[in-house]
């Protein structure tokens, strides 16, 4: 029987009774404030900021307020099940850690800290192309735990092929192709702080450890790091990447492949037509297109045009268990968590991420039981209602 909620609550209350309550935050806003207190302006702005006026960021959160959960009473919820399965891969809860790049600007234990926390709690971890720790090193940290590799399809196809091969050899069980970042957006906080971490050599570990990338350099990255940074900046993003290129990539990759960054139903249908295995509905947390449709609204539209057996994942704006329930009710199979775990890592490293995930799991357990739902699999659109125009 799942008792995450009660167990976690009573552990916290008991620690208070003993005068040993943790000083770590509980709420998202407190995690954010704690991260702000330890990060310099540049790194904090890079994580917290969005594109343009940040209207998409706001829309992502506002969209959840357009729905309300409809609790059902007198159901037997004494035995609850938070698990789900996606493409044969088990999730202990319907959540994975989203790919966040350049984590070295957030905490010295970059990528390793959230990877270990995720592995311990049986939560899938998605490693970014622009991570601060290599594909292979994160695989060692996670042992046999579920991990996926997120790919930015840059301008050098041989480097792309090499990274995918490395991921497959290192036990990553899926590839997540992010298609909404063909170039960097206009991000006012980054511009205000004149801060781009890549220029300092942050976030390029997968490149400087890649044999194909290294073969393009006259000198090794250790001897001439500036040349490596310059080459990275030339090939990192690719505004010329098309559906034809994606199909070509899909045809030669044997691992399951998700497309991330889709909010339009026509794009979702086209992705499935070329053989993508799943869709991650996302607008990059509002970091790319300002004034765009909320990711949750995109999920509603996409769910209408894809079959029920197509795994839809959701990303952009998740803060609480109620958000997870609403996303699942609207058709998501699981959600991705981004900024919250970045703030938790900034505040307390692995311990912070572990605490955040433990609390979110407990909150979800309680949320389900109090809403009269026995399992994640039982959540559907009947459990929510629209309360305002979206």
PAKEZA-799987 format. One record per residue (C-alpha): y, x, z. Coordinates in pm, whole numbers. Layout:
% residues N
Y, X, Z
...
% end
This chain:
% residues 390
0, 0, 0
347, 127, -90
569, 157, 217
829, 401, 89
1121, 181, 192
1024, 116, 552
891, 468, 607
1211, 630, 482
1436, 393, 675
1258, 442, 1005
1246, 817, 960
1625, 820, 924
1677, 584, 1218
1438, 784, 1436
1621, 1106, 1358
1943, 939, 1468
1780, 832, 1794
1682, 1194, 1854
2028, 1320, 1765
1896, 1503, 1460
2024, 1293, 1172
2078, 1487, 850
2432, 1566, 744
2340, 1513, 379
2489, 1214, 197
2323, 881, 134
2552, 706, -115
2636, 817, -469
3007, 838, -388
2936, 1064, -91
2715, 1291, -304
2995, 1310, -559
3253, 1395, -294
3025, 1658, -142
2973, 1818, -484
3347, 1815, -543
3398, 2007, -221
3167, 2293, -324
3229, 2320, -699
3530, 2477, -866
3743, 2262, -1096
3575, 2385, -1414
3212, 2318, -1321
3289, 1990, -1146
3493, 1863, -1438
3219, 1962, -1681
2966, 1749, -1493
3188, 1460, -1389
3403, 1419, -1697
3360, 1204, -2003
3497, 1178, -2352
3860, 1084, -2416
3999, 825, -2178
3650, 790, -2027
3633, 424, -2129
3266, 457, -2221
3187, 598, -1879
3360, 300, -1721
3187, 57, -1955
2848, 195, -1856
2905, 104, -1494
3088, -222, -1562
2798, -346, -1774
2571, -364, -1470
2819, -597, -1302
2762, -842, -1586
2416, -918, -1451
2291, -1041, -1116
1941, -1021, -973
1777, -1357, -896
1557, -1310, -587
1248, -1529, -561
1128, -1622, -215
790, -1669, -46
595, -1441, -275
340, -1210, -117
503, -868, -158
313, -690, 118
147, -463, -139
390, -316, -393
338, -93, -695
623, 121, -830
418, 305, -1091
442, 280, -1466
283, 453, -1765
458, 572, -2079
254, 692, -2376
-34, 755, -2142
177, 959, -1902
197, 829, -1543
529, 787, -1365
514, 746, -985
834, 544, -1015
1004, 421, -1334
1240, 715, -1341
1271, 1065, -1486
1532, 1335, -1440
1757, 1344, -1745
1822, 1667, -1932
2133, 1832, -1790
2238, 2163, -1938
2402, 2474, -1792
2288, 2397, -1438
2376, 2751, -1330
2736, 2630, -1299
2617, 2372, -1046
2382, 2572, -822
2223, 2922, -822
1877, 2764, -823
1959, 2602, -1156
1689, 2383, -1314
1431, 2526, -1075
1555, 2314, -785
1532, 1974, -957
1212, 2075, -1136
1039, 2151, -806
1172, 1836, -640
1057, 1626, -935
714, 1789, -936
668, 1728, -565
749, 1358, -603
559, 1313, -931
878, 1238, -1124
896, 1370, -1483
1158, 1638, -1545
1329, 1678, -1882
1448, 2031, -1953
1761, 2071, -2164
1781, 2296, -2468
2089, 2452, -2309
1927, 2522, -1975
2000, 2823, -1758
1629, 2891, -1706
1379, 2933, -1987
1114, 2690, -2104
839, 2917, -1973
993, 2978, -1630
1036, 2608, -1559
674, 2551, -1662
569, 2803, -1397
777, 2624, -1134
618, 2288, -1213
255, 2393, -1258
77, 2083, -1395
354, 1831, -1323
491, 1619, -1608
774, 1778, -1803
939, 1706, -2135
1161, 1927, -2348
1492, 1796, -2479
1594, 1936, -2816
1935, 1967, -2976
1857, 1994, -3349
2084, 2285, -3435
2155, 2462, -3760
1865, 2708, -3757
1538, 2518, -3823
1325, 2823, -3746
1476, 2851, -3399
1408, 2479, -3351
1045, 2523, -3456
1008, 2821, -3225
1142, 2633, -2922
914, 2336, -2987
615, 2570, -3015
711, 2739, -2689
740, 2403, -2516
399, 2293, -2641
240, 2621, -2534
400, 2584, -2191
257, 2241, -2120
550, 2015, -2202
404, 1682, -2301
684, 1530, -2511
990, 1629, -2712
1319, 1443, -2666
1548, 1483, -2968
1910, 1417, -2875
2102, 1293, -3178
2440, 1199, -3033
2570, 1554, -2994
2631, 1684, -3343
2946, 1841, -3201
3120, 1851, -2865
3347, 1558, -2784
3711, 1568, -2678
3671, 1598, -2301
4004, 1604, -2126
3887, 1754, -1798
3725, 2047, -1978
4037, 2096, -2188
4263, 2072, -1885
4057, 2339, -1710
4012, 2537, -2036
3647, 2557, -1939
3345, 2585, -2166
3055, 2750, -1981
2880, 2864, -2299
3160, 3115, -2360
3054, 3284, -2036
2693, 3303, -2146
2581, 3010, -1932
2318, 2770, -2062
2168, 2987, -2333
1849, 3103, -2159
1623, 2935, -2414
1802, 3114, -2695
1814, 3466, -2555
1443, 3435, -2467
1348, 3307, -2811
1189, 3561, -3049
1332, 3399, -3362
1683, 3384, -3219
1659, 3745, -3103
1543, 3851, -3449
1876, 3728, -3586
2066, 3978, -3370
2131, 4343, -3445
2112, 4427, -3075
1928, 4260, -2790
2119, 4001, -2585
2111, 4238, -2288
2279, 4514, -2487
2530, 4292, -2664
2560, 3954, -2488
2878, 3866, -2678
2692, 3871, -3009
2426, 3640, -2866
2691, 3397, -2744
2862, 3403, -3083
2537, 3328, -3266
2452, 3050, -3023
2788, 2884, -3083
2727, 2896, -3459
2388, 2724, -3451
2388, 2513, -3133
2507, 2184, -3288
2461, 2054, -3639
2689, 1779, -3776
2483, 1783, -4096
2159, 1670, -3927
2035, 1351, -4096
1755, 1095, -4084
1575, 1294, -4352
1590, 1603, -4130
1461, 1405, -3834
1168, 1274, -4036
1086, 1625, -4151
1087, 1737, -3790
877, 1439, -3679
618, 1506, -3951
545, 1859, -3831
551, 1808, -3453
225, 1698, -3294
365, 1612, -2951
498, 1263, -2878
865, 1247, -2970
1150, 1039, -2831
1490, 993, -2990
1776, 997, -2739
2130, 876, -2800
2059, 547, -2977
2260, 231, -2899
2246, 41, -3231
1944, -176, -3317
1943, -64, -3681
1917, 299, -3570
1634, 206, -3336
1439, 39, -3616
1495, 334, -3845
1378, 579, -3581
1053, 389, -3542
1006, 368, -3919
1004, 747, -3947
748, 779, -3669
935, 834, -3343
716, 736, -3051
986, 604, -2822
1357, 546, -2784
1594, 652, -2508
1889, 416, -2520
2184, 631, -2419
2545, 715, -2492
2520, 1053, -2319
2670, 914, -2001
2997, 850, -2181
3038, 1217, -2266
3042, 1186, -2645
3202, 876, -2804
3495, 726, -2615
3542, 351, -2635
3177, 299, -2729
2940, 18, -2642
2785, 46, -2297
2432, 179, -2295
2311, -134, -2115
2452, -358, -2388
2278, -137, -2641
1951, -182, -2453
1982, -561, -2474
2032, -550, -2850
1761, -295, -2917
1500, -475, -2708
1537, -774, -2942
1436, -579, -3252
1151, -356, -3132
803, -458, -3031
710, -480, -2665
468, -189, -2691
745, 52, -2797
853, 252, -2492
1224, 200, -2437
1382, 427, -2180
1736, 386, -2056
2001, 641, -1966
2372, 628, -1875
2509, 478, -1556
2215, 456, -1316
2335, 492, -956
2126, 255, -741
1792, 79, -734
1962, -245, -838
2066, -71, -1160
1704, 28, -1223
1584, -329, -1169
1845, -466, -1409
1758, -209, -1677
1387, -285, -1642
1451, -658, -1657
1644, -607, -1980
1356, -425, -2144
1351, -63, -2031
1019, 88, -1933
1187, 352, -1718
1530, 504, -1663
1675, 853, -1665
1890, 978, -1377
2168, 1226, -1455
2490, 1290, -1263
2353, 1178, -923
2096, 1456, -914
2351, 1708, -1040
2573, 1623, -743
2279, 1637, -504
2180, 1978, -638
2536, 2108, -607
2543, 1992, -247
2205, 2109, -121
1989, 2251, -400
1625, 2143, -406
1658, 1973, -68
1944, 1762, -199
1757, 1649, -510
1445, 1576, -308
1644, 1367, -60
1822, 1177, -337
1495, 1091, -513
1322, 998, -189
1605, 763, -100
1617, 609, -447
1241, 550, -435
1276, 386, -94
1566, 172, -211
1368, 58, -515
1070, -31, -298
1288, -244, -72
1478, -393, -365
1156, -514, -526
1012, -662, -209
1332, -842, -113
1365, -980, -466
1012, -1118, -443
860, -881, -699
528, -709, -631
531, -444, -901
749, -272, -1156
524, -416, -1427
617, -769, -1318
992, -726, -1368
1125, -928, -1661
1435, -1109, -1778
1366, -1404, -1548
1463, -1183, -1255
1825, -1148, -1366
2102, -1369, -1496
2412, -1295, -1700
2725, -1370, -1499
3004, -1253, -1727
3069, -1157, -2091
2944, -808, -2172
% end
